[in-house]
């Protein structure tokens, strides 16, 4: 799925249709037939017992996590001064000033992504990721924030 689609889904929330699939689970079984580790799942390489389960098609609901709208609401009052300082730094070169200002705004959007904590991840998501940062999993979306200055 493209990063822009993921960003949109997180910004506004929505539903994702997950098709049915088969999932293998692995456990470790003792010589007497009982499960080791209280029956908890193990990695395939540590197992000696495997079962295949069908996970039916289902819908996952993602709540809105408006990082872009928050970045605008929390920072837009600073943007005129930011652009003025960028114009001064760029010695009046508008294209350079817009690049400077846009880089700062990229940082503000990334900061919103890093700081957004509400609504929190579901407990199952926290278990899966190993941490509770709602908009961060691999960091790909965070690192994909960018800009393009177009002049006519």
C-alpha positions in Angstrom: 0.0 0.0 0.0 1.4 3.4 -0.9 2.6 5.6 2.0 0.2 8.4 1.0 -2.7 5.9 1.4 -1.5 4.8 4.8 -1.1 8.4 5.9 -4.7 9.2 4.7 -6.1 6.2 6.5 -4.4 7.3 9.7 -5.3 11.0 9.3 -9.0 10.3 8.8 -9.5 6.8 10.1 -11.6 4.2 8.3 -12.0 0.5 7.7 -9.7 -1.9 6.1 -11.1 -5.2 4.7 -8.7 -8.1 5.5 -9.3 -11.1 3.3 -9.4 -14.5 4.8 -6.1 -16.4 5.1 -4.4 -19.4 6.6 -2.1 -19.0 9.6 0.3 -21.6 10.9 1.0 -21.6 14.7 3.8 -23.4 16.4 4.1 -24.9 19.8 6.6 -27.1 21.7 5.3 -30.4 22.9 7.0 -32.5 25.6 7.5 -36.3 25.3 4.4 -36.9 27.4 2.3 -34.9 24.9 1.8 -31.9 27.1 2.6 -28.4 25.8 5.8 -26.8 27.0 5.8 -23.1 28.0 2.2 -23.4 29.2 1.0 -23.9 25.6 2.3 -20.5 24.4 3.2 -20.1 20.8 6.9 -20.4 19.8 8.9 -19.6 16.7 8.9 -22.3 14.0 12.5 -23.2 14.6 11.7 -23.9 18.3 8.7 -25.9 17.7 7.9 -29.6 17.2 4.2 -29.1 16.7 2.4 -27.1 14.0 -1.3 -26.5 13.3 -2.9 -24.5 10.5 -5.9 -22.3 11.2 -8.2 -20.4 8.8 -8.6 -16.7 9.8 -11.9 -15.6 8.2 -12.2 -12.3 6.3 -12.8 -9.4 8.6 -12.8 -5.6 8.9 -10.3 -3.7 10.9 -11.4 -0.2 12.1 -8.7 2.4 12.4 -9.5 5.5 14.4 -8.6 8.9 13.1 -5.2 10.1 14.2 -5.0 13.6 12.6 -1.3 14.3 12.6 -1.4 16.6 9.5 -4.4 18.6 10.7 -2.7 18.8 14.2 0.5 20.1 12.6 -1.4 22.8 10.8 -3.5 23.8 13.8 -0.5 23.8 16.2 2.0 25.6 13.9 0.2 27.8 11.2 0.5 30.9 13.3 4.3 30.6 13.2 4.5 30.2 9.4 4.5 33.9 8.4 7.4 34.6 10.7 9.1 31.4 9.6 8.8 32.4 5.9 10.0 36.0 6.7 13.1 34.5 8.5 13.7 32.1 5.6 13.5 35.0 3.1 16.1 36.9 5.1 18.3 33.8 5.4 18.0 33.2 1.6 18.7 36.9 0.9 15.4 37.4 -0.9 15.6 34.3 -3.1 12.0 33.1 -2.9 12.6 29.5 -4.1 15.4 29.0 -1.5 13.2 30.6 1.2 10.3 28.3 0.4 12.7 25.3 0.6 13.9 26.5 4.0 10.4 27.1 5.3 9.1 23.8 3.9 12.0 21.8 5.6 10.9 23.4 8.9 7.3 22.4 8.3 8.3 18.9 7.4 10.0 18.8 10.9 6.7 20.0 12.5 4.7 17.3 10.8 7.2 14.7 11.8 7.1 16.0 15.4 3.3 15.5 15.4 3.7 11.9 14.2 6.2 11.3 17.0 4.1 12.9 19.7 0.6 11.7 18.8 -0.6 9.3 21.5 -4.4 9.5 21.3 -6.2 7.4 20.6 -3.7 4.8 21.8 -3.0 1.6 20.0 -5.2 -1.4 20.7 -3.5 -3.9 23.2 -3.2 -6.4 20.4 -1.3 -3.8 18.3 1.0 -3.0 21.2 1.8 -6.7 21.6 2.4 -7.1 17.9 4.7 -4.0 17.6 6.3 -4.4 21.0 5.7 -0.7 21.9 2.9 1.9 21.9 3.5 4.6 19.4 0.3 4.9 17.3 1.7 6.3 14.1 5.1 4.6 14.2 5.7 1.0 13.3 8.7 0.8 11.0 9.2 4.6 10.7 8.6 4.5 7.0 5.7 7.0 7.0 7.6 9.3 9.4 10.6 9.3 7.1 8.5 9.7 4.0 7.2 13.2 5.0 8.5 15.6 2.4 7.5 18.6 0.3 7.6 19.9 -3.3 7.9 23.6 -4.1 6.3 24.3 -7.5 6.7 27.8 -9.0 4.8 29.0 -12.0 
